[in-house]
Amino acid sequence: MSTKLLTPERWTPWGEAALRIPDGRTAIIWQGIPGERAWITPTGAGNNQVHGRWSGADHPHPHRRDAPCPKVSACGGCPLMHLDLPGQHQARLSMLRAALDFEQVEVPLPQTVVPSPDGDEHYRHVAKLAVGFAPSGETRLGAFGRGTHHVVPIPGCNVVTPTLAKLMSVVARGARDLGLRPFEVETGRGDLRHVVMRQSRKDGRVMITLVTGRGGKLPRELAERIQDQDGAVTGVAMHVNEQPGNAIYAAEPGEAPGFTRLTGTPLLEEELAGVRLRVGPGDFFQANPGTADRIARDLVALLAPWRSHPVVDLYCGVGSFTLVLAQAHGWAFGAEVVPGAVDRARDNALLNHISAEFAHGKVADVLPEMKRRTEGQGPVVMVDPARRGLEDGVIESIEDLQPAALAYLSCNPRALARDLAIFTRRGWTVRSLQAYDMFPQTAHLETLSLLLPPSAPKVTRRAPQRRRVR
Ligand SMILES: C[S@@+](CC[C@H](N)C(=O)[O-])C[C@H]1O[C@@H](n2cnc3c(N)ncnc32)[C@H](O)[C@@H]1O
């Protein structure tokens, strides 16, 4: 197929433009924009899909711009970078609308996206980097390239903080100088697999985790070099992952991935809505803490009508929203599967003198205990699941808690739409839906919904207002 004039009709959930072509297949167009008639150059074809890339338009879309990153197509991490910010917001909202329409969920749609408080560039406070070979055979650090498993160096990355961008080069240079090689699962040869760097928005300090295929002295030497070269680095930890697959951390479900301290103190301090939060290696913490702070404040306001009710926070990480809500409601109970994050959540409760408890385990397994602890109190439930959304059976167990209200924070509109469809079929009402820019330049959209159960619970017991923090 030669270059053709085509007009895409819709967005894919991954931020490409798409249209049905006359032979019945779907054309997926990198850097296309729905509604813009443009020249498309074919790049590949399969049975059901053809792929192409945008190569020009006589009348460019009013929101089109030159992507401000030379690696935009090689890296692929920022598929909406060819749109200005209002255009990106419209695109993300139209993906949300498509997901809700697909599941036939009728909800009040947000008209706007709350912008990222730290702007649409350099907002990312975490960089998860892969390690691979350059064509010259040298070790390189970067992102897996678009549609490949080749590592593309991204030292000038527009979305990570400037400190993290600079540190990428420091780590890559150090790895090369010391002779660390990319780890190859097939042969068990090599050293380094991934590098995870997180910077605190609160104080600018950086924690680094070297994910290696095997231990040895080279990772320690690399850690010492990084720590010596950059005063922002608070500490470097190591995690050994010899398992096949692309997961960064190796751990059996429910087990703690092991981390060894190599240098300094690999622990960061963050802050959300005035609550101090320590974050350790392997813990989840939001990539854009500026937007997370805004969401935390909005959550408190959203759930204000139920201030006298206790809070149950499912998928709570290091207790981020649990503690913010516990402060407002008097007490909260969080559940989290990563044991290190649960330890941190308990420490964070003590650090802030906030009354909250935390259970370690899968949400589905700890919900019965949460029911016993909140019986007759009409808890307010908060959920913030991973991209796959709520697991089977969790919605029914949430109903068993007889909650007064549910706040659902989601990073995946398709999983959200599926779950909202189940809730509404079971008689729940979606009272509001707000969209937040957590990941500008990408197709990801964070949303916060408020749901009300079919009938208000009978509250027969007062919520605990414990002084003693466990
Ligand atoms: C999107 S994060 C949200 C964390 C927290 N609310 C925050 O904002 O920092 C999801 C969290 O759920 C945890 N998780 C994933 N599956 C889980 C499960 N089945 N049960 C309990 N926690 C789970 C992850 O480890 C992660 O910490």
PDBQT file of the ligand as one rigid body, heavy atoms in Angstrom, charges set to zero:
ROOT
HETATM    1  C1  LIG A 501      -2.771   2.226  41.843  1.00  0.00    +0.000 C 
HETATM    2  S1  LIG A 501      -1.911   1.729  43.269  1.00  0.00    +0.000 S 
HETATM    3  C2  LIG A 501      -2.641   2.772  44.476  1.00  0.00    +0.000 C 
HETATM    4  C3  LIG A 501      -1.900   2.932  45.770  1.00  0.00    +0.000 C 
HETATM    5  C4  LIG A 501      -2.326   4.099  46.669  1.00  0.00    +0.000 C 
HETATM    6  N1  LIG A 501      -3.737   4.320  46.672  1.00  0.00    +0.000 N 
HETATM    7  C5  LIG A 501      -1.584   5.350  46.288  1.00  0.00    +0.000 C 
HETATM    8  O1  LIG A 501      -2.171   6.190  45.604  1.00  0.00    +0.000 OA
HETATM    9  O2  LIG A 501      -0.426   5.515  46.644  1.00  0.00    +0.000 OA
HETATM   10  C6  LIG A 501      -2.556   0.151  43.586  1.00  0.00    +0.000 C 
HETATM   11  C7  LIG A 501      -2.015  -0.540  44.793  1.00  0.00    +0.000 C 
HETATM   12  O3  LIG A 501      -2.725  -1.765  44.953  1.00  0.00    +0.000 OA
HETATM   13  C8  LIG A 501      -1.825  -2.783  45.333  1.00  0.00    +0.000 C 
HETATM   14  N2  LIG A 501      -2.491  -4.034  44.936  1.00  0.00    +0.000 N 
HETATM   15  C9  LIG A 501      -2.544  -4.585  43.704  1.00  0.00    +0.000 A 
HETATM   16  N3  LIG A 501      -3.322  -5.693  43.719  1.00  0.00    +0.000 NA
HETATM   17  C10 LIG A 501      -3.795  -5.810  44.985  1.00  0.00    +0.000 A 
HETATM   18  C11 LIG A 501      -4.667  -6.725  45.637  1.00  0.00    +0.000 A 
HETATM   19  N4  LIG A 501      -5.228  -7.747  44.962  1.00  0.00    +0.000 N 
HETATM   20  N5  LIG A 501      -4.937  -6.553  46.939  1.00  0.00    +0.000 NA
HETATM   21  C12 LIG A 501      -4.362  -5.524  47.636  1.00  0.00    +0.000 A 
HETATM   22  N6  LIG A 501      -3.543  -4.609  47.067  1.00  0.00    +0.000 NA
HETATM   23  C13 LIG A 501      -3.256  -4.756  45.760  1.00  0.00    +0.000 A 
HETATM   24  C14 LIG A 501      -0.544  -2.443  44.640  1.00  0.00    +0.000 C 
HETATM   25  O4  LIG A 501       0.563  -3.028  45.291  1.00  0.00    +0.000 OA
HETATM   26  C15 LIG A 501      -0.540  -0.911  44.735  1.00  0.00    +0.000 C 
HETATM   27  O5  LIG A 501       0.103  -0.481  45.913  1.00  0.00    +0.000 OA
ENDROOT
TORSDOF 0
